[in-house]
Structures are given as C-alpha cells and as structure tokens.
Amino acid sequence: MKEVRLSGWDRFEENISSLFRDVDDKRMQSSNYVSRPLFRGQGCASWKLDTTLERYSDKTWSLCDYYHTLAAVRPSIESLTGQSWDWPDTYNRDESGVRAPGPPPGYEFMIYLRHHDFPSPLLDWTRSPYVAAFFAFRSRQARESSDVAIYSYIEHYGGGKGGIASKPRIVGLGPSVVAHRRHYSQQSEYTICEKYEGRQYVYWNHEDVFSENDSEQDLMTKFIIPESERANVMRALERMNITSYSLFGNEESLMETLAYQEIENRRG
C-alpha cells in the first residue's frame, strides 16, 4: 500500500484528478479490463481497513458460518420490516479450493444489514472521492490522530486477477444489485477479502493483501490529510450537496445537516 501525506485539501483534489487521468489513459491503452477507482474515507488515519464484523468479533468467520448467521436473523427482520429477500435454500461448503466468482450467498440481504449496522464482512467503498471525503471529515469528535485518511483502490489495472486460494484475495462485488436507497445515494460498492483455509473459505483482513500486490491488480493508495482542513472540506462538500441528509435520507441525518448549517457553519 502506498501512503501519500498531503498538506491540504487542494493537494488531494490535484492527486485525484491525476489518478483519474492515469486510469483513463490506461483504459485507452490496455485491451484488458481496468477497474474504476473506488474510495473510502476514515476519520482517523491510524485505523486499519477493518470490516464491521472484524471490529465486532475476534472469531475467524467462514463464508458458511456467516451464511447461517444471516439465515438465523432473516425471519425476524422480514417479519418486522415487511420486506423479503431472495434466499438460497442451502449453502454448500466447497472443499475444492475453487470458489465460483461473484458475491457470497445472500449478498443483497448482506447489503441491507450493512446499511443498518449489523456486523458485516463487506467493506464499503464509493465511486466518489468526495463522498469518501465526507465520511473522513464528518465527525467533530476528538480523534486518536490529527489526520484523516482517504483510500483509493483499483482492483484490476490491465492484467488478470492473480493469486492463489491459500493467500488472501480481495473480491470486488460490483455496483449492480437491488439494495437500500443509500447504496445509490452514496454511490456504493463493496469488497470482501477471502482466504482458503482448513478446507473452506474464510473472511480475512483486507490489508493482508497489499503487501503482495503488483502493478496489475489491487492498487491501493492511502491519502493522509490534516484534520485541520475539516472546515474547508465540509463547506466545499455542502456546495456539492454532499451532506448527511443527501447521503442517508432519514430524520437523524436531516438533524445532523441542519445542525451543521445553522450552528457550526452559521454566518452573519
């Protein structure tokens, strides 16, 4: 993983513009697939790229274990919300070491749970560097670090996806899915990190992949920006209509947006 320490918000915008130009040039030059960049903002630069499941539980979760957890909570959630999800009848544990590409079973339900704070192995990203910046700078609470981090990730950069099952690999799950409206307002995409261990696939930490990436896949850059830029960044994002309410659309986010506009950023 490459780290880039920046002096201010304007330098971030310069770096992002350069990144998009490089990706567009690569797409023109390569006959192979080149991914669009994804972005993720974190409010403290010292935090790892942990999923909410990793932060909630120390257990190593297999894909099969988590599937059965989803199956256990689904009846309660469908009963209380009136919603329903397509559901595979069984989960066949694959002991071959080869898993079919694509999302894990119950993916659409997993997205719903992720957006409602149920611990999830999905790591959420956005196609917008500005949405990522909002999540990085959103909180006014005291931080462990005086810096925030915005990550950019490119899964494919003109070469095939390499790697072997016994080592962790990141799997991008793509944007095309029936999901909560926040999925679309936040321009969301998701990744999982998986590893073949003990004759089954298990969820793994994303950062363990980046020590072995090459120039053709899994390109990660961590932009570190001073938290002192928050006022400038939040004003710029509000002018783009990137606010808590535009991204979440509920009453709590409306109150957060109004508090920012009428208390934190009030002038005159």
N, C-alpha and C positions, 0 to 999 in steps of 0.2 A: 504494500500500500504506500502510495506516495503522499507525503504531507507537504502542504503549501501554507506557510504562515503569511497572512496578509495584514497590511497596515490599516485598511479601511474598506468600507462598502464599495467604493468606486473601483478598487482593485479587484474585488470579487466579480463585479459586473464585467470588467475587462477580461478576466480569466474565463468566465463563462462564454462570452462572445467568441473568444479564441477556441474554446472547446467545441462549440457548435460548428464553427468553420472547419475545424480539423475533421470532425465526423462527416460533414457534408462532402468534403474533399475525398475522404476515404470511401464513402459510398459511391462516388463517381468513378473512382479508380479501381475498386475491387469488384470482381464478379461474384464474390461470396457475400453472405449476409453480414451486415453491420448494424448492430443494435442502436436504437436511440438512447441517449443518456438518460439515466434515472438519477433522482436526487433525494437526499434525506437530511433533514435538519435535526440537530440535537442541541439542547440547551446548555450542555457542559461538554467542553472539548475532551475531558478526561474519560467520559463514559465510553464503554465498548459498544459495539454493534450487537447488542443482545436483543432477542425477541422477548415479548412479554411472558412467554412460557418459561424462558430461561431465568427471567427475573423472579418468577413466582415459585419455581420448583427446581430443586437441585437434581432431580431424577433425570437420567437419560431416557428420553421418550422414543419408543419406536413408532413408526407410522401406524402400525397396527394398534398399539396402546392408545394413541391419541384418537384414532377412528372410533374405538369402543367408548372413549370418554364422550365424544360427540354424540354417539348413539344413545348414551345414558341421559344427556341433558336435553336432547331434541324433543321428547314428548312434552316436557314441562314448558319449553319455550314456545312450541307450536300451540299448546293449549292456552297459554296466557297472552300471546300476541295475535292469534288468529291467522298467522302465516304458516306456510308449509314449504318444504324444500324437497326436490328430487333426492332420492337416497338409494345408494347401492345396497342390495339385500345382505351381502356378505363382504368381508374383507379377506381375501386370500393371501396369506403370508407367503411371499415369494422368497424361496431359499436358493434361487439360481444365481443370485448376484447381479441379475439384469432386470431393471425395472423399466416398464414402458414409459416413454417421455410424457411429460404433462403434469398437471396438478395432482395432488393426493386426493383420495376419495373424500367426498363431502366438501369440495372446495368452496362452493357458493355459500354453504352454511358456515364454513370457517370464516369467510369474509364478514358475514353478518355478525358473528361472535366477536371478531377482531374489532369491529367498529363500535361494539358495545362493551368493551373492556374485559371480555372473557380471555384468560391467558391463551396465547396463540403462538404456534411456531412460524407464523407468517411474519416476515419483516416487511414493513410497508414503506413504499417509495412513492415519489410523484414525478411526473414528467416535467414539472415546472420548477426551475431553480428558485422562483420567487415564493411559491407555496412552501418549499423546503425552508426558505429563509424565515417565513412566518413562524414555523414551528421551532426554529432555532432561537429566535429572539422573542417569542411570545411572552414568556413568563417574566414577571418583575421580581420574583422571589430571590433571596440570597442564593448564590451559586457556590459550588465547590471550586470553580475556576472562574477567572475573569475573562475567559474566552468561550465562544460557542464554536460549533463545528457544522459545516455543510459538506456532505459527501456527494460525489458523483460516481456513478457506476455504469460501466459498459460491459455487458456480458459477452457479446461477440464483436470482434473487431477485424473481420475479414477472413478468419480462419475457422475451421471446425471446432466444435466443443470437445476438448480432450479431457484426459483424466481417467482414472480407474476407480472402480466402486469402493475399494478399500481405503481410499482417501476421500476427504470431504469435498463435495462439489456443490456449487450454487446452481439452483434451477430457477430461471425466470418464468413466471406463470402467465404473463401477458395481461392486456387490458380487457379482453373480450369475455365478459362474464356478466350474468344477471346478478346485480348486487345492490346494496344500500345506496341511496342517492349521494351520500358523502363520497362514495367511491368515485363518482363522476365530478362532483364539485371540486374535489381535491386532486383530480387527475391521477388517481392512484394506480399503482401496480404493486405486485408482491413477489417476493422471492422466498424460497426455503433453502436451507442448507441440509444436505443429507449425506449419510455415510453408510456403507455396508459393513456391518459388524455383528458377529455372533449369529450369522446366517439370517439376518434380517436387516432392513433399512431402518436407521435411526436418525432423528433430527440432531443437527450439530451446530456449532457456533460458526457464524459467517467468517469471522476474522481468521480462522484457521486456514482458510483457503488462500488468502492473499500473499502469504509468504512464498507461494509456489506458482503464482500466476506468470504468464508470459505475455508477449506483446500482442497476441492474437485473441485473448479472452480474459475475462474477469479483471478489467482495468478499473482500479479504484483510486480516487484522489480525495483526500481529506483537506478541505479548506478550513483553516483556523482563523477566526475573525474576532477582534476585541469586542467584548460585550458592551463597551462604552459607545459603540456605534448604534445601539438599540433605538434611540430616539429618531435618528436619521432614517434608519431602515423602516421602522414602523410607519413613519409618515409617508415614505415612498410607497410602501405596500398599500396603505389606505387609499392613495391616489389611484392605484390599480384595482381598487375594490377587492383586495385580498384582506379580509377581516375574519374574525372568528365566526361571525354570523354568515358570511358568504360561504365559508368552508364547512360549517356544521349545520346551520339552519334550524337550530332549536332555541328555546327560550333562554337557556343558560348562556348560549353563545351570543344572543341578542344583548343580554345584560353586560356581558364582557365587552362587546363592541361599543355599547353606549357609555360604559364607564371609561373606556379609553378616550372616546371622542369628547365627553363632557367634563371629565375630571383630569385625566392625565395629559391630554393634548389640547385642553381648552385655552383659547387665546382671546384677549380683549374683554 
